[in-house]
Structures are given as C-alpha cells and as structure tokens.
C-alpha cells in the first residue's frame, strides 16, 4: 500500500493503450507509488489500460508508465470526469521519484 498526496504539481498526458497519446495535459489530483488520480475528458471503462506521461517539476525527462483504470466517475456538479488508476508498468526508479516526492511533501506539511 502506498501513501497518496494531492499532486497538482504533476502534469499528466494520457491515452488508451494502442491509440495515439492525447495532447491534453492535466494536473493530477493525487499520486502515490501505486497510482494516480486525474481529470479525464469522459468516463473511462473499468479495466482499460492507459499510457501515461507524467511530468514532475524540476525533472528533465517525463516518466513513461502504464496504468489500469480502477474507477472513473463524473465530478459532482461538473461536466468533467476523474479516473483513479493503478500503475501496471513503471520503472522502479521512476516509482522511487514519485515516492520521494510524496514523502518530501508530507515532511513539508508537518509543523516544526
């Protein structure tokens, strides 16, 4: 199990595996070592596999990963959707970068 934090600092580009990556770049809602939640244009079916390109601040090379949609739902009171996804393929070093960001954010939040 991985801790998740709010992650508007991570930019997400996504596309269904086997199709062209969408040019829409979204700010993630939350992220952890095991997955990510972000806005999507439409409800995505449970189980669909996505190609992801994640851009972390101060990193020169985006993270390439694959994830499976665990849930997708309309945002209450809006016309947009969100998807919660579990990473199914991600380089361990890239997962480590995400985990370090999560831990750093948690340390930064704690009062001295």
C-alpha positions in Angstrom: 0.0 0.0 0.0 1.3 3.5 -0.9 0.5 6.9 0.6 -1.1 9.4 -1.7 -1.0 13.1 -1.6 -2.5 16.0 -3.6 -0.4 16.3 -6.7 -1.4 19.3 -8.8 2.3 19.7 -9.4 2.4 16.6 -11.6 1.2 17.1 -15.2 -0.4 14.1 -16.9 -0.7 13.2 -20.6 -2.7 10.1 -21.3 -4.1 7.8 -24.0 -5.7 4.4 -24.2 -3.0 1.8 -24.9 -2.7 1.2 -28.6 -4.0 4.6 -29.6 -2.2 7.9 -30.0 -1.3 9.7 -26.8 -3.7 12.6 -26.3 -2.2 16.1 -26.3 -4.4 17.1 -23.4 -2.2 17.8 -20.4 -3.9 17.7 -17.0 -2.8 18.4 -13.4 -3.0 15.3 -11.3 -5.4 15.3 -8.3 -3.4 12.9 -6.2 -0.5 10.5 -6.6 1.4 7.7 -4.8 3.8 5.0 -5.6 0.9 2.7 -6.6 -1.2 5.0 -8.8 -2.6 8.3 -9.7 -6.0 10.2 -10.0 -6.5 12.9 -12.6 -9.2 14.6 -14.7 -10.3 13.0 -18.0 -12.5 14.1 -20.8 -15.0 11.3 -20.5 -15.8 8.3 -18.2 -13.3 5.6 -18.9 -14.3 1.9 -18.6 -13.0 0.0 -15.6 -10.0 -2.1 -16.5 -9.0 0.0 -19.6 -5.2 0.3 -19.9 -3.6 3.8 -20.3 -0.3 5.0 -21.5 0.8 7.8 -19.2 3.4 10.5 -19.5 4.0 12.2 -16.1 6.0 15.4 -15.8 7.4 16.2 -12.3 8.7 19.6 -11.5 12.4 20.0 -11.8 12.7 16.8 -13.8 14.0 17.0 -17.4 12.7 13.6 -18.6 9.0 12.7 -18.2 8.0 9.4 -16.6 6.5 6.9 -19.0 4.2 4.4 -17.4 1.1 2.3 -18.0 -1.9 2.1 -15.6 -5.2 0.4 -15.4 -8.4 2.4 -14.7 -9.8 1.2 -11.3 -12.7 3.7 -11.3 -13.9 6.7 -13.3 -16.7 9.0 -12.3 -18.2 12.4 -13.1 -17.1 15.1 -10.7 -20.1 16.2 -8.6 -21.7 19.3 -10.0 -19.4 19.4 -13.1 -19.4 18.2 -16.6 -15.9 16.7 -16.2 -14.7 13.3 -15.0 -11.9 11.8 -13.0 -10.1 8.5 -13.2 -8.3 6.6 -10.4 -5.6 4.4 -11.9 -3.2 1.8 -10.6 0.3 1.6 -12.2 0.8 -1.6 -14.0 4.1 -0.8 -15.7 6.5 1.8 -14.3 10.3 1.8 -14.0 11.3 1.2 -10.4 13.5 4.3 -10.4 10.5 6.4 -11.6 8.3 4.9 -8.9 11.0 5.9 -6.5 11.0 9.5 -7.7 7.2 9.7 -7.1 7.6 8.1 -3.6 10.3 10.6 -2.7 8.1 13.5 -3.8 5.3 12.2 -1.7 7.5 11.8 1.4 9.0 15.3 0.9 5.5 16.8 0.6 4.5 15.1 3.8 7.6 16.3 5.6 7.0 19.9 4.3 3.4 19.8 5.7 4.3 18.8 9.3 4.7 21.7 11.7 8.1 22.1 13.3 
